[in-house]
Amino acid sequence: MGRLGWQVSEIGYGMWGIGGGPGGFTGWDYGTAPECLDLAVEEGCTFFDTAWVYGRGVSERMLGDLLRRHPGKRLRVATKVPPLNREWPPGPNDTLDDVYPPGHIREYVQRSLENLGVERMDLLQFHVWEDRWADDPRWQRAVEDLKSDGIIDGFGISVNRWEPANCLRALDTGLVDVVQVIYNIFDQAPEDELFERARQDDIAIIARVPFDEGGLTGKLTRDTVFPEDDWRAVYFGPENLGPTVDRAEALRKALPEELSLPEASLRFILHHPAVSTVIPGMRRPEHVRANLAVSDGRPLDPDLLRELRVHRWDRRPTAWSM
């Protein structure tokens, strides 16, 4: 994990899908979630990424329970402070006072510590970001104080969808140890600027949304319908579902028969030396086994890697992309 110096599993665990709560995925199962988490530990996963907003603390408490079930394992924990105004991403006129005033940061750090049942946090992240706040000394001072007080070891930023360069000014402060960014076969834009900058400054990269919210699993069709309270019903609306299915089908034709689309997606992400860990969501035991099995040290064939690069899909944030 970059200059933090941690050794973590290259396949981590993204806990949005099992946390439940409004604005997320439907179909979570609080009964199955502990089984999946325990299995991930048994299969070698040592990095777990959650957030207060995933179930309004439910996901954090599940992770805290996991830590107590495995006291002999060094599991690294990352969570996120929600924006005060609960807007993902921030609006164009939102100020730091609207999103991350210092008192709000401290309040949610304390909430997360209580939910996790720990006194010190491995990694704290801001759940949204706008680089126009980068020079504001108030968030900088809050992060510096949390580190100097021994409350957090590392600090990171979760970058807004399809805006991988919207953090470079924040990196200039020297306070950002980790950047969490969407990176997958479709979304290759982090390679343009962010990854090289991260390598220069020894900043860790957490790659999220490896399967494009399901678009890179190969399971979507033009007839796929999500429940109204599942945010994918918005993401895979008329503007996005058809093009996603078409691109996924074209991509699948480029793969050798023995390589599934999800496996190819994870191997593509892991090929890049800037990536420290990738955090797929895993809501079923079979997901855990399949994803962790990709961590076998086998690189993609160079010719196939070149073919996958052809499927880059540059998109701009929209009202439905969140």
VENHU-V136424 format. One record per pair of residues at least 24 apart in sequence whose C-alpha atoms are under 6 Angstrom apart, sorted by sequence separation. I is the first residue (numbers start at 1). J is the second residue. D is the distance in Angstrom with one decimal. If there is no record, write none. Layout:
i->I j->J d->D
i->I j->J d->D
//
This chain:
i->183 j->207 d->5.5
i->178 j->203 d->5.4
i->180 j->205 d->5.8
i->182 j->207 d->5.7
i->164 j->190 d->5.4
i->177 j->203 d->5.2
i->178 j->204 d->4.6
i->179 j->205 d->5.2
i->180 j->206 d->4.5
i->181 j->207 d->5.4
i->182 j->208 d->4.9
i->184 j->210 d->5.1
i->81 j->108 d->6.0
i->178 j->205 d->5.8
i->180 j->207 d->5.9
i->181 j->208 d->5.9
i->182 j->209 d->5.6
i->47 j->75 d->6.0
i->51 j->79 d->4.5
i->46 j->75 d->4.7
i->47 j->76 d->4.8
i->48 j->77 d->5.3
i->49 j->78 d->4.7
i->50 j->79 d->4.7
i->51 j->80 d->4.5
i->165 j->194 d->5.9
i->46 j->76 d->6.0
i->49 j->79 d->5.9
i->122 j->152 d->5.7
i->125 j->155 d->5.7
i->128 j->158 d->5.7
i->129 j->159 d->6.0
i->120 j->151 d->4.7
i->121 j->152 d->4.7
i->122 j->153 d->5.0
i->123 j->154 d->4.6
i->124 j->155 d->5.0
i->125 j->156 d->4.4
i->126 j->157 d->5.0
i->127 j->158 d->5.2
i->120 j->152 d->5.7
i->123 j->155 d->5.6
i->125 j->157 d->5.1
i->12 j->45 d->5.8
i->21 j->55 d->4.2
i->12 j->47 d->4.8
i->13 j->48 d->4.8
i->14 j->49 d->5.1
i->15 j->50 d->5.1
i->19 j->54 d->4.7
i->20 j->55 d->4.7
i->131 j->166 d->5.6
i->134 j->169 d->6.0
i->9 j->45 d->5.4
i->12 j->48 d->5.8
i->19 j->55 d->4.8
i->131 j->167 d->5.4
i->134 j->170 d->4.8
i->9 j->46 d->5.4
i->8 j->46 d->5.7
i->16 j->54 d->5.6
i->131 j->169 d->6.0
i->8 j->47 d->6.0
i->19 j->58 d->6.0
i->19 j->59 d->4.5
i->80 j->124 d->5.7
i->217 j->261 d->5.9
i->77 j->122 d->5.5
i->78 j->123 d->4.5
i->79 j->124 d->5.5
i->80 j->125 d->4.5
i->81 j->126 d->5.2
i->82 j->127 d->5.5
i->217 j->262 d->5.2
i->78 j->124 d->5.9
i->80 j->126 d->5.4
i->81 j->127 d->5.7
i->80 j->127 d->5.3
i->64 j->116 d->4.1
i->64 j->117 d->5.7
i->61 j->115 d->4.8
i->60 j->115 d->5.6
i->61 j->116 d->5.3
i->60 j->116 d->5.5
i->205 j->275 d->4.9
i->208 j->278 d->6.0
i->205 j->276 d->5.3
i->206 j->277 d->5.2
i->207 j->278 d->4.6
i->208 j->279 d->5.4
i->204 j->276 d->5.8
i->206 j->278 d->5.7
i->199 j->274 d->6.0
i->195 j->274 d->5.7
i->184 j->269 d->6.0
i->235 j->320 d->5.5
i->234 j->320 d->5.8
i->235 j->321 d->5.7
i->186 j->312 d->4.5
i->186 j->313 d->4.8
i->3 j->202 d->5.3
i->2 j->202 d->4.8
i->2 j->203 d->4.9
i->2 j->204 d->4.4
i->1 j->204 d->4.9
i->26 j->230 d->5.3
i->25 j->230 d->4.9
i->24 j->230 d->5.9
i->24 j->231 d->5.5
i->23 j->231 d->5.7
i->88 j->322 d->6.0
i->36 j->285 d->5.2
i->17 j->281 d->5.8
i->12 j->277 d->6.0
i->14 j->279 d->4.6
i->18 j->283 d->6.0
i->11 j->277 d->5.6
i->12 j->278 d->5.6
i->13 j->279 d->4.8
i->14 j->280 d->5.3
i->10 j->277 d->4.2
i->11 j->278 d->5.2
i->12 j->279 d->4.6
i->13 j->280 d->5.9
i->14 j->281 d->4.7
i->1 j->276 d->5.5
//
